[in-house]
Amino acid sequence: AAVALEQRMGNDVSVADPELGLARLLADEGDLAAAEPLARDALDRRARTNGVDNIYTGRARVVLGEILARQGSRGSAERAFREALRVLEPLVGSDDADVRAARLGLTQHVGR
């Protein structure tokens, strides 16, 4: 699915949000293998367009972290969650839903 979107949309960042939505849907349906490349592509699009320290890039990292955690990739999930927290917490505060999701991911899936 990510390859088909890339071929149709090129490097367009407007694809990032639909990709993240589809990644979440696929993850919820248990298709983590299909969800991960979509989440990674959305993250890459956000980072290239908005920079690594952008709120939207941070939010994309939370989605990727959740998928990685569910796949059992603890180290990669931890890195995604910690990077998301580094970016998001100063921008949106500790009460933000994605900040809470990253903290919960670290606690539940990574164990820290």
C-alpha positions, 0 to 999 in steps of 0.5 A: 500500500505504501508503494502504491501511494508513493507512486501516485503521490510522490513525496507529497506530505499530504499523504502522511495523515492518511497513511497514519490512519491506515496504519492505525486501522491495519494495526487494530485489525492485527495486520502489523506487517502491513501497518509498519511500512505505512507508519514509517513512510508517514514518519519519513514524509513528516520528518523530510517536510516538517523536520524531526522536531515538529509536532506532526513528526512527533505524533507519527513517532507515537504511532510507529512506536505503538506498532513496533511495541505490538510487534515485540520490537521493544528496543525500536519501540522504546526509541520511537516513544522516547524521541516522541516524548523529547519532541512533543512534551516541550511543545504540547505539555504532559497532558497531551494525548500523544504524550500520554500514549508514549508514556503508556507505551514505555510503561506497558510495552517496554517496561520502563 
